[in-house]
Amino acid sequence: MRSRRSMVLYLCCSLLLSISTNTAFTNQDTSSVPKTPPENVRKPKDKVSTEKDDKKPTPRTISRKTYSRAELLARTRMLASSRMPNMWGDFFDGTPYPLTLKDLSILPAEWLSGTASPNTELRGLRLPRAGGLALRRVKLAENSSPLPMDRLIGNYNLFDNVDEIGDVTRFTFGVEKTFDDGLKSFEARMSFAHTLSSNQIYRTPVGAPPFVTQALDDEFGNLVLTYKQVIRPLDDGIVTAGIGIGLPTADDQLLFNRAEENPLLLMKVHNDAVHLMPFIAFMRQPNDKLMIQGFAQVDFATSANPVLIRTEAGQGPLTNAAKIEDVPLLFLDLGLAYKWIENREGLINAITPLLELHYSLGMRDRDQLQPGQDGPPIFDFETSGRISVLNLTAGASLQMGDSIFVRPAFSIPLSNGAGASYDYEFGVHVNILR
């Protein structure tokens, strides 16, 4: 698996390097400085000074080419007229936190069962992440393009056999609007999913260790806003940059001691963190049939999410136990599309197969736990390993008329490390151009 991941990283870096090399060499101007007009030249004072001046090398300047607005518009409109498909994507946002309660003696009876004894650790609790599974963090490349466009967005994604949970389905709706003659765009999208519920129950069965239920429910996710701008033309494409912002609109994660009337809240994980997602992308069309595009994105939280836990019996306030800082993520995406059938009569007018590689990497081993009080921590994370996932996506873009594009696709993990939490992904993405 390591060799496959290394190969993908090498291909991505080589492709990005080729883009920067082409543009760098075409931007240099090594022409010499024009000679000073004769009327501005001072007469030499003597023969010695003239000889010294003759020995001085002629100064040279290197200037960077400034791309005109006309060049940016020309490349952008060329790609827009080709109707090449967007990137499809692949990302699933993690499995529940693996928790260990460090010392049961400082917790009230609601945390204990008949077999649990004080001064021991309680391992193996699986608490869903605040904000909802498959809803908190997003890959901006999913059903997106380096090219700004006017469109309505609709995504359906099914993640099969998610680790100890079952199937998770996600729906996403959004809109993208261009401005500045199509060189910039603003996008908003919102997801909801049938996934782990934001309200879970802590069970203390007789004769068995306590556990957290894995109840499923329909949950809304975080609102994602994205700004995109064409920053450079290429000979056969464009380079785009921008930033996404993930706003914490999803619910906090709550853990109760029972499902009956008047349940007691044992734990609360806030969904407070705003996520920033800067990215750079490119799109190239070497010929009328082939299109290549890629994204490089970072996702990091601007703050940590507070965790409150019950340490006293009764209905009193919860204790500020810790803060959880999400692990920063790096996404690298590379996609190819080839126009197979064009100008066909009937319901489907064009078919464009697509093939993509997606790599997701945690920039440290796990989410960071920051103690919220003096003394020993009440709970800790069990080691889950650094996220490192390589996925392969294959599908097709079906054009219906001038403005409707339907794209079914499959995605499968090529690696089995931390983060590879489902067997396969199937989905259908719809874009309605305006």
C-alpha positions in Angstrom: 0.0 0.0 0.0 2.9 2.4 0.7 4.2 2.0 -2.8 0.8 2.9 -4.3 0.5 6.0 -2.0 4.1 7.0 -2.9 3.3 6.6 -6.6 0.2 8.9 -6.4 2.1 11.6 -4.4 4.9 11.4 -7.0 2.4 11.8 -9.9 0.6 14.7 -8.2 3.8 16.6 -7.4 5.2 16.0 -11.0 2.1 17.3 -12.6 2.0 20.4 -10.4 5.7 21.0 -11.0 5.2 20.7 -14.8 2.6 23.4 -14.6 4.7 25.8 -12.6 7.8 25.1 -14.8 5.8 25.9 -18.0 4.5 29.2 -16.7 7.8 30.2 -15.1 9.8 29.9 -18.3 7.2 31.7 -20.4 7.0 34.5 -17.9 10.7 35.5 -18.0 12.0 38.4 -20.1 15.8 38.4 -20.4 16.0 41.3 -22.8 18.6 43.9 -22.0 17.8 47.4 -20.8 17.3 49.8 -23.7 20.2 52.1 -24.3 20.0 55.6 -22.9 19.0 58.2 -25.4 21.9 60.2 -26.7 20.7 63.5 -25.3 20.8 62.1 -21.8 24.3 60.8 -22.0 27.0 62.7 -20.2 30.3 63.3 -21.9 33.2 61.4 -20.4 35.5 63.6 -18.3 38.7 61.9 -19.4 40.0 58.8 -21.2 40.6 56.9 -17.9 37.0 57.2 -16.8 35.8 56.2 -20.3 37.8 53.0 -20.1 36.4 52.1 -16.7 32.9 52.7 -17.9 33.5 50.4 -20.8 34.5 47.6 -18.5 31.3 47.7 -16.5 28.8 45.0 -17.5 25.6 46.1 -19.1 22.8 45.8 -16.4 20.1 43.3 -17.2 16.6 43.1 -15.7 14.2 40.1 -15.3 10.6 41.1 -15.4 7.5 39.0 -14.6 4.8 39.0 -17.2 1.6 40.4 -16.0 -1.4 38.5 -17.5 -4.0 40.7 -19.0 -7.7 40.3 -18.2 -8.3 39.4 -21.8 -6.0 36.3 -21.5 -7.8 35.2 -18.3 -11.2 35.6 -19.9 -10.1 33.7 -23.1 -8.9 30.6 -21.2 -11.9 30.6 -18.9 -14.4 30.8 -21.7 -12.6 28.2 -23.7 -12.9 25.7 -20.8 -16.5 26.7 -20.1 -17.5 26.0 -23.7 -15.9 22.5 -23.6 -18.4 21.3 -20.9 -15.9 19.1 -19.2 -17.2 17.4 -16.0 -16.4 18.4 -12.4 -14.2 16.4 -10.0 -16.4 13.7 -8.4 -14.6 13.3 -5.0 -14.5 10.7 -2.3 -14.3 11.9 1.3 -15.9 10.4 4.5 -15.3 12.2 7.8 -14.0 9.7 10.3 -15.4 7.2 12.7 -16.4 7.8 16.4 -13.8 8.9 19.0 -12.3 5.8 20.8 -12.5 7.0 24.4 -11.0 5.7 27.7 -12.4 6.9 31.1 -9.2 7.1 33.1 -10.5 6.9 36.7 -14.0 5.8 37.6 -13.6 6.8 41.2 -14.1 10.5 40.4 -17.3 9.9 38.4 -20.8 9.5 39.9 -22.8 6.3 40.0 -24.5 7.0 36.6 -21.2 6.0 34.9 -20.8 2.7 36.7 -22.2 -0.8 36.2 -22.4 -3.7 38.5 -19.2 -5.1 37.1 -17.2 -1.8 37.1 -15.0 -1.0 40.0 -13.5 2.3 41.1 -9.8 3.2 40.4 -10.0 1.3 37.1 -10.1 2.4 33.4 -13.1 1.9 31.2 -11.9 1.4 27.6 -13.5 1.0 24.3 -16.2 3.7 24.4 -17.1 5.0 21.0 -18.5 8.5 21.1 -19.7 10.0 17.8 -17.9 13.2 16.7 -19.7 16.5 17.3 -21.3 17.8 14.2 -22.3 14.4 12.8 -20.5 11.6 11.0 -19.9 12.4 7.3 -21.1 16.0 7.8 -18.5 18.0 9.7 -15.6 18.2 7.3 -15.7 18.3 3.6 -13.4 18.0 0.6 -13.9 21.0 -1.6 -13.0 19.0 -4.7 -16.2 16.9 -4.3 -18.5 17.8 -7.2 -16.5 20.9 -7.9 -14.3 22.3 -10.6 -11.4 24.7 -10.8 -13.6 26.6 -13.3 -16.0 29.1 -11.8 -19.6 28.4 -13.0 -23.3 29.2 -12.4 -25.0 26.1 -11.3 -27.4 24.3 -8.9 -25.8 21.4 -7.0 -27.3 18.1 -5.8 -25.3 15.1 -4.4 -26.3 11.7 -3.2 -23.6 9.5 -1.5 -23.9 6.1 0.0 -21.0 4.8 2.2 -21.4 1.0 2.5 -20.7 -0.9 5.7 -19.1 1.9 7.7 -17.0 0.6 10.6 -19.4 -1.0 13.2 -22.2 1.4 12.2 -23.8 0.1 8.9 -24.6 2.2 5.8 -24.5 6.0 5.9 -26.3 8.1 3.3 -25.6 11.7 2.7 -27.4 14.4 0.6 -25.9 17.8 -0.3 -27.6 20.8 -1.9 -26.0 24.0 -3.0 -25.6 26.8 -5.4 -22.6 28.5 -7.1 -22.8 32.0 -8.7 -20.1 33.7 -10.8 -19.2 37.4 -10.9 -16.5 39.6 -12.5 -17.2 38.2 -16.0 -16.9 34.6 -14.8 -13.4 34.9 -13.3 -14.7 34.5 -9.7 -17.5 32.6 -8.0 -19.1 32.2 -4.6 -20.6 28.9 -3.5 -22.8 27.7 -0.6 -23.7 24.1 0.2 -25.4 22.3 3.1 -25.5 18.5 3.8 -27.7 16.2 5.8 -27.3 12.5 6.3 -28.8 9.4 7.8 -25.9 8.8 10.2 -25.1 8.5 13.9 -27.5 10.5 16.0 -26.3 13.5 17.9 -28.1 12.1 21.0 -26.6 8.8 22.2 -27.2 6.6 25.3 -24.6 5.3 27.7 -25.7 1.8 28.8 -24.6 0.0 32.0 -25.9 -3.5 31.5 -25.7 -6.0 34.4 -22.8 -8.5 34.0 -21.3 -6.6 31.0 -19.1 -3.5 30.6 -20.8 -0.2 29.8 -21.0 0.9 26.2 -22.3 3.8 24.0 -25.2 3.0 21.7 -24.7 3.6 18.0 -28.2 4.9 17.2 -28.9 6.3 13.7 -30.9 9.4 12.9 -31.3 12.1 10.3 -28.8 14.9 11.0 -27.9 18.3 9.4 -24.3 19.2 8.8 -22.1 22.2 8.7 -22.7 25.0 6.2 -19.8 25.4 3.8 -19.0 28.7 1.9 -16.4 28.8 -0.8 -14.7 31.6 -2.8 -12.9 30.8 -6.0 -10.9 32.9 -8.4 -8.9 32.3 -11.6 -5.4 33.6 -10.9 -3.4 32.5 -14.0 -3.9 31.3 -17.5 -2.0 28.3 -19.0 -1.4 27.5 -22.6 -4.3 25.1 -22.5 -6.1 25.8 -19.2 -6.2 27.9 -16.0 -4.9 27.9 -12.4 -7.5 28.7 -9.6 -7.1 29.5 -5.9 -9.6 30.2 -3.2 -10.8 29.3 0.3 -13.6 27.5 1.9 -15.1 28.2 5.4 -17.0 25.5 7.3 -19.4 27.1 9.8 -20.5 24.9 12.8 -24.2 24.7 12.1 -24.5 21.0 13.0 -25.7 19.9 16.4 -23.5 19.3 19.5 -22.9 15.7 20.5 -24.9 14.7 23.6 -24.5 11.5 25.8 -27.4 10.6 28.2 -27.6 7.8 30.8 -31.0 6.5 29.6 -33.6 6.9 26.9 -36.6 7.1 29.2 -38.3 10.3 30.4 -36.0 12.8 32.2 -32.7 11.4 31.0 -29.5 12.7 32.7 -26.9 14.4 30.5 -23.5 12.8 31.2 -21.4 14.3 28.4 -21.5 17.1 25.9 -19.1 17.7 23.0 -19.6 21.2 21.5 -19.5 21.8 17.7 -17.9 25.3 17.9 -14.9 25.1 15.6 -14.8 27.1 12.4 -12.8 25.3 9.7 -10.7 27.1 7.1 -9.9 25.3 3.8 -7.5 27.1 1.5 -6.9 25.4 -1.9 -5.2 25.8 -5.3 -6.4 23.9 -8.4 -5.8 23.6 -12.1 -7.6 22.5 -15.2 -6.0 21.7 -18.5 -7.4 20.6 -21.9 -4.6 19.3 -24.1 -7.0 18.5 -26.9 -10.7 18.5 -27.7 -11.2 15.1 -26.0 -9.0 15.0 -22.9 -9.2 17.0 -19.7 -6.9 17.0 -16.6 -7.7 18.7 -13.3 -6.3 18.6 -9.8 -6.9 20.1 -6.3 -4.6 20.6 -3.3 -6.4 21.6 -0.2 -5.7 22.0 3.5 -8.4 21.8 6.2 -7.7 23.1 9.7 -9.8 24.2 12.7 -9.5 27.7 14.1 -10.4 26.6 17.6 -11.0 23.5 19.7 -14.3 22.0 20.7 -15.1 22.1 24.5 -16.0 18.8 26.2 -18.2 18.9 29.3 -18.6 15.8 31.5 -20.6 15.0 34.6 -18.4 14.4 37.7 -21.1 14.9 40.4 -24.4 13.2 41.0 -27.7 14.9 40.4 -28.7 17.6 38.0 -25.9 20.0 38.6 -23.7 21.6 35.9 -21.2 19.6 33.9 -17.4 20.0 34.4 -15.2 21.5 31.7 -13.1 18.4 31.2 -11.1 19.1 28.0 -11.1 20.5 24.5 -10.7 18.5 21.3 -8.7 20.1 18.4 -9.4 18.4 15.1 -6.4 17.1 13.3 -5.4 19.2 10.2 -6.0 17.4 6.9 -4.2 17.6 3.6 -6.1 16.5 0.4 -4.6 15.8 -3.0 -6.9 15.1 -5.9 -6.1 14.3 -9.5 -8.7 13.5 -12.2 -8.9 12.6 -15.9 -11.9 12.9 -18.2 -12.3 11.8 -21.8 -15.1 12.7 -24.2 -16.2 9.4 -25.5 -19.6 10.2 -27.1 -20.7 13.6 -28.3 -23.6 15.2 -30.2 -25.8 12.2 -29.7 -29.5 12.4 -30.2 -31.9 11.3 -27.6 -32.1 11.7 -23.8 -28.4 11.4 -23.2 -26.5 13.7 -25.6 -22.9 13.1 -24.4 -21.0 10.6 -22.3 -17.7 11.4 -20.7 -15.9 8.7 -18.6 -13.8 9.9 -15.7 -11.1 8.4 -13.5 -9.7 10.0 -10.3 -7.2 9.4 -7.5 -7.8 11.0 -4.1 -5.3 11.0 -1.2 -6.2 12.2 2.3 -3.5 12.7 5.0 -3.7 13.6 8.6 -1.0 16.2 9.4 -0.5 14.6 12.9 -1.4 11.3 14.4 -4.8 12.1 15.9 -7.2 14.8 17.2 -5.5 16.8 20.0 -6.9 16.6 23.5 -6.3 19.7 25.7 -7.1 19.2 29.4 -9.6 21.6 30.8 -8.8 21.4 34.5 -5.9 20.8 36.9 -5.1 17.2 37.9 -5.2 14.0 36.0 -7.4 13.9 32.9 -10.8 12.4 33.2 -10.7 10.7 29.8 -8.3 10.1 27.0 -8.2 9.0 23.3 -7.1 5.6 22.4 -4.5 5.5 19.6 -6.1 5.2 16.2 -3.2 6.0 13.9 -2.7 8.8 11.4 -5.2 9.2 8.7 -3.8 8.0 5.4 -6.3 7.0 2.7 -5.9 6.5 -1.0 -9.1 6.1 -3.0 -9.9 5.4 -6.6 -13.0 6.8 -8.2 -14.5 5.8 -11.6 -17.7 7.0 -13.2 -19.2 8.9 -16.1 -20.8 12.3 -16.8 -24.0 12.1 -18.7 -25.1 15.3 -20.5 -28.8 15.8 -21.0 -29.6 18.8 -23.1 -27.5 21.9 -22.7 -27.6 22.4 -19.0 -28.2 19.1 -17.0 -25.3 16.8 -16.1 -25.8 13.6 -14.1 -22.7 11.8 -12.9 -22.9 8.3 -11.3 -19.7 6.9 -9.9 -18.1 4.4 -7.5 -15.2 5.0 -5.1 -13.1 2.3 -3.4 -10.3 2.5 -0.8 -6.9 1.3 -2.2 -5.4 1.4 1.3 -6.6 -0.2 4.6 -5.0 2.2 7.1 -6.6 4.6 9.6 -9.4 6.5 7.8 -10.4 3.7 5.4 -13.7 3.2 7.3 -16.0 1.9 4.6 -16.1 -0.9 1.9 -17.1 1.3 -1.0 -18.9 4.5 -1.9 -21.6 4.9 -4.6 -23.2 8.2 -5.5 -24.9 10.3 -8.1 -24.1 14.0 -8.5 -26.3 16.4 -10.5 -25.4 19.8 -11.8 -27.8 22.2 -13.5 -26.0 25.0 -15.3 -27.6 28.4 -15.4 
